[in-house]
Amino acid sequence: MQSLAPIAIAILIAAAPISPSWAQTLPPGHPPLGAEAAPAVSQGTVIETIDVNPYVYVRVGTAAGELWLAAPAVALSKGMRVSWPDGMVMTNYHSRSLDRTFDRVMFVTAITPAK
Protein backbone atom coordinates (compact mmCIF):
# COMPACT_ATOMS: atom_id res chain seq x y z
CA MET A 1 0.00 0.00 0.00
CA GLN A 2 1.34 3.39 -1.02
CA SER A 3 1.66 6.25 1.45
CA LEU A 4 -1.11 8.84 1.35
CA ALA A 5 1.25 11.58 2.61
CA PRO A 6 2.00 13.11 -0.84
CA ILE A 7 -1.72 13.31 -1.65
CA ALA A 8 -2.51 14.85 1.75
CA ILE A 9 0.22 17.48 1.27
CA ALA A 10 -1.10 18.34 -2.20
CA ILE A 11 -4.63 18.78 -0.79
CA LEU A 12 -3.37 21.04 2.01
CA ILE A 13 -1.40 23.22 -0.43
CA ALA A 14 -4.38 23.54 -2.77
CA ALA A 15 -6.66 24.54 0.12
CA ALA A 16 -4.21 27.12 1.54
CA PRO A 17 -5.02 30.81 1.03
CA ILE A 18 -3.24 32.40 -1.94
CA SER A 19 -1.79 35.21 0.15
CA PRO A 20 -0.80 35.29 3.80
CA SER A 21 -3.30 36.80 6.25
CA TRP A 22 -1.06 39.82 6.94
CA ALA A 23 -1.27 40.84 3.25
CA GLN A 24 -5.07 40.95 3.35
CA THR A 25 -5.20 43.84 5.85
CA LEU A 26 -3.96 47.16 4.48
CA PRO A 27 -3.21 50.21 6.59
CA PRO A 28 -5.86 52.98 6.67
CA GLY A 29 -5.76 55.16 3.56
CA HIS A 30 -3.76 52.63 1.53
CA PRO A 31 -5.05 52.31 -2.06
CA PRO A 32 -6.41 48.89 -3.03
CA LEU A 33 -3.83 46.47 -4.35
CA GLY A 34 -3.74 46.55 -8.13
CA ALA A 35 -5.12 50.11 -8.26
CA GLU A 36 -3.45 52.43 -10.72
CA ALA A 37 -1.34 55.19 -9.24
CA ALA A 38 -2.52 58.74 -9.86
CA PRO A 39 -0.45 60.49 -12.51
CA ALA A 40 2.18 62.86 -11.18
CA VAL A 41 1.18 66.50 -11.52
CA SER A 42 3.67 69.35 -11.79
CA GLN A 43 3.19 73.10 -11.37
CA GLY A 44 4.89 76.19 -12.66
CA THR A 45 4.46 79.78 -13.81
CA VAL A 46 3.82 80.71 -17.45
CA ILE A 47 6.75 82.65 -18.92
CA GLU A 48 5.79 82.55 -22.60
CA THR A 49 3.16 81.02 -24.87
CA ILE A 50 3.14 80.29 -28.58
CA ASP A 51 -0.24 79.43 -30.09
CA VAL A 52 -0.18 77.00 -33.01
CA ASN A 53 -3.79 75.94 -33.51
CA PRO A 54 -4.86 73.39 -32.26
CA TYR A 55 -1.89 73.32 -29.84
CA VAL A 56 -0.05 75.70 -27.55
CA TYR A 57 3.62 75.68 -26.61
CA VAL A 58 4.19 77.03 -23.11
CA ARG A 59 7.48 77.90 -21.45
CA VAL A 60 7.05 77.51 -17.71
CA GLY A 61 9.29 78.24 -14.77
CA THR A 62 9.45 75.55 -12.10
CA ALA A 63 11.50 74.98 -8.97
CA ALA A 64 13.76 72.77 -11.13
CA GLY A 65 14.17 75.38 -13.90
CA GLU A 66 12.43 76.26 -17.16
CA LEU A 67 10.56 73.75 -19.30
CA TRP A 68 8.69 73.84 -22.60
CA LEU A 69 5.31 72.10 -22.69
CA ALA A 70 3.11 71.31 -25.68
CA ALA A 71 -0.60 70.68 -25.13
CA PRO A 72 -4.04 71.13 -26.69
CA ALA A 73 -4.80 74.85 -27.02
CA VAL A 74 -5.89 76.64 -23.87
CA ALA A 75 -6.01 80.35 -22.99
CA LEU A 76 -3.04 81.17 -20.76
CA SER A 77 -1.35 84.40 -19.79
CA LYS A 78 2.12 85.33 -18.63
CA GLY A 79 2.52 84.98 -14.85
CA MET A 80 -0.35 82.49 -14.50
CA ARG A 81 0.27 79.46 -12.25
CA VAL A 82 -0.52 76.25 -14.13
CA SER A 83 -0.39 72.50 -13.57
CA TRP A 84 0.03 69.56 -15.93
CA PRO A 85 0.33 65.77 -15.75
CA ASP A 86 3.50 63.92 -16.69
CA GLY A 87 3.91 63.53 -20.42
CA MET A 88 6.27 62.37 -23.10
CA VAL A 89 9.56 64.28 -23.31
CA MET A 90 11.22 64.75 -26.67
CA THR A 91 14.68 66.18 -27.18
CA ASN A 92 15.74 68.20 -30.23
CA TYR A 93 12.09 68.32 -31.33
CA HIS A 94 11.56 70.28 -34.54
CA SER A 95 8.17 71.95 -34.94
CA ARG A 96 7.45 72.33 -38.66
CA SER A 97 4.65 74.82 -38.02
CA LEU A 98 7.05 77.11 -36.13
CA ASP A 99 10.18 76.13 -38.05
CA ARG A 100 11.85 75.92 -34.66
CA THR A 101 13.75 73.22 -32.81
CA PHE A 102 13.18 72.85 -29.07
CA ASP A 103 16.07 71.40 -27.06
CA ARG A 104 13.52 69.64 -24.87
CA VAL A 105 9.71 69.73 -24.88
CA MET A 106 7.18 67.72 -22.88
CA PHE A 107 3.97 66.77 -24.66
CA VAL A 108 1.11 66.67 -22.13
CA THR A 109 -2.62 65.99 -22.36
CA ALA A 110 -3.64 69.28 -20.71
CA ILE A 111 -2.41 72.42 -19.01
CA THR A 112 -4.79 73.87 -16.42
CA PRO A 113 -4.75 76.84 -14.05
CA ALA A 114 -3.27 75.71 -10.71
CA LYS A 115 -5.57 75.57 -7.71
N, C-alpha and C positions, 0 to 999 in steps of 0.2 A: 504494500500500500504506500502510495506516494504521500509526502508531507503536504499538508494544506497551508503551511506557513506562507509560501509565495503568493498564493491566491488571497489569503487574508490581508497581506501587506498591500497588494494591488487594490483591494476593496477599500482599505483605510485611506490610501493616497487619493483615490478617486472621490471619496466622500469628504475629504478635507477642504476647508474654505480656500478659495483661490488666493486671497491676500490675508496677511495676518490681522488679528483683531485691532492692533494699534494703528494700522493704516486706514481703518474704516472710520475713525474719529478724527476730524480735522479741527484745528483751532478756530475759535470764533473769528469771523471775517475772512477766512481763507476761501478763495474761489474753488468751485467744484473741480475735482480732478478731471483733466481732459478739456477744461474750458479754455477758450482762446484768450490770450493775453490782450489787453487793450493796446492799441497802437500808441507808440510814444508820440507825444505832442511837444513841439518846441515853440518858443515865443521870441519875438524880436520887434524892432522898430523900423518902419519903412523909411528908407533913405532915398530911394528912386524907384520909379515905375516906368515901364515901357509897354504900351498897349499894342498888341499885334493880334487883332481879332481872329479867332475866338479865345486867345490866350493873353496872359499878362506875365511879363518878366518883372520880378520885384527884387531889388537889392535891399536886404535887411541887415541891421546891426544886431548882433547877439552878444552875450557874455563871452563867447568863444571867438568873436570876430565877425567880419562881414560874410554874407552868403547870398548868392543869386538863387531865386526860386522861379519856377515856371509852373503856372496853374491855369485852370479855366478862368476867363475874364471875370474880374470883380472890381468894383469901385474902391480904390484905396487912395489915401493922401499921405504926403510926406509927414513924418512924425507920428503916424498912427501906430499903436501897438497891435500886432497881429499874431495869430498862432497858426500852425500847420502840422499835419501828421508827417511821419517819416515818409520818404519817397525814394525814388531811384536817382542816384547821383551819377552824372556823366561828366567826364573830364574832356577838355578840348572840344566842347560841343559847338558846332557851327550852325547858326540859325540862318537859313537861306533867306527868310523874309526880312531879316535885319542886316544881312550880309555882315555878320559879326560872329566872332568866335569867343565863347565864354571859357575861361580857364576851368571853371567848375560850376555846374548848375544842378540843382535838385528839382526833379519833376515831382510835383505833389498833386493830390486829388482836389485840394481846396486850400484857400487862404482865407481866414476869417478874423474879424476884429477880436482881440483878446478880451476876456472877461475879467 
